[in-house]
């Protein structure tokens, strides 16, 4: 008998992997964002970057990477592209040339108005009803928190 009390539980079955279920859900949700974001010239990653910068602008690449859980190898080319689109500027720090600050441009700030309906449009796709979305989000944040605590030990 397995530790969860189920004699037929297969710990190596793909459908029993929490990580796989989260991976598939994440991939499919991002795929559903694509038709909403493409007309705005955004990818999902550039969208979440803007979400973060709308909350707190003029941050270092390091701070932004920590907030988005992205490494500099992923973030740097993204920010170069966003700079080319006129959404952000990248400025080297005065005292430490290695520090790069990211700041929204007027166009980047203006994208907020263009994106205001994106969350509602996603909810209209009936992926999950609102009664279940709140508790799931809370659980996922707790998992993130627990994983980050384990890394720090």
N, C-alpha and C positions, 0 to 999 in steps of 0.2 A: 504494500500500500504506500502511496506517495505521501509527502508531508501535507498536501492539501486535502487528503482523505479520499482522493479519486484513484481507484486501482488502474484506470486506463490513461492516466495523465502521462503524456510524453513530453518531457522537458525540452527535447530537441525538435519538436514539431514546429514548423514555421509559424503556424497560426497561434501557437502558444507563446510567441515572443512579443513582449510588450514593445520592445524597440522596433520591431518590424511594423507593428500596427501604427506606431507613432510616425515612422518613416513614410509609410504609404499615405497616411492622412495628411501629413505635411506636404508631400509631393503633389497630391491631388488638390489640396486647397490652393497651393501656389499656382497650379495649372488653371484653376478657376479665376484667379486674379488676372491672368494674362490678358484676356479680352477687355478687361476694365482699364488696365494700365497702359497697354500698347498705344491706344490713341493719344495718350498723354506723353508718350515717349519715355515711359518708365518701365523698368523691370521690377519684380518684387523686391529685390535687394535695394534698388535705388529708392523705392517707395518707403521701405522701413528706415532707410537712412534719412529720408526727409522727415518721417514721423519723429525720429529721435531729435533731429535738428530743430524742428518746430517746438519741441519741448525745451531744448537747451541749445542755443546757438553759440558759435565761436568756441568750439571745443577742439582739443588736440585729436589727432588721428588715433592716438593710443586710447583716449577716453571714449571716443566713438566706437572703436573696435571692441572695447570692454562692454559697452552698452549693448552692442548688436551681436556679441559673441562671434565676431569675425576677426581673422588674423590679418596682418598688414598685407600679405600676399594677395588676399581677396579684396581688401578694402582699397588699396592704393590704385589699382586699375579702375575700379568703380568710381572713385573720386575724380580721377583724371577725366573719365568719360563725362561725369556730371559737371565738371568744370567746363569741358568743351561744349556742353549743352547750355551753359550759362546759368546753372542752378546754384553752384557753390564757387567759392574762391578758396584757394589753398595758399597760405602765407607762412613762410618760415619764421620761427621765433627769433626775436632780436638777440637775446643772450645766448640761446642755444640753437644753432642753425639746424640741428637734427630734429627739433620739435616743429611740427607742422600743424597749424591751426586751420580748421575748416569753418567757414562762415557762409551762411545763406546769402545769395544775391537777392535783389528785389524780385527777380523772376522766380527764384527758389521759394521765397516767401509767398509769392502769388500762386504757386502751385497748390498751396493749402486749400484755397477756395475751389480749385479745379478738382481736388481729391475729396472734398467734403462728403460726397455721396457714396464713395467707394465702400465704406463699411456697411452701409445700408443695402447697397446692391449685393454685397456678399451674403448678408442675412436673408435677402429675398430669394436666394438660391436654395433655401431650406436644407442646409447642410445639417443643422442641429437647431432644435427649438431653444428659445431664450431661457426657458426654465432649466434646461440641462447645461447650457453654455456657461453660465456663471459658476456653478460648482466644478465643472470640468476645468475652467480657467484657473480657479483657485487650486485645484489638485495639481495641475501642470506647473504652476508657480511654486508650489511646495516641493515638487520633484526637482525643479531647477535649483531652488534654494538648497535642498539636501545635497545635490550633486556638487554644488559650488563649495559647500562646507567640507565635504569629503576631500576635495582637491586641496583645500587650505591646510589640511591636517598633515 
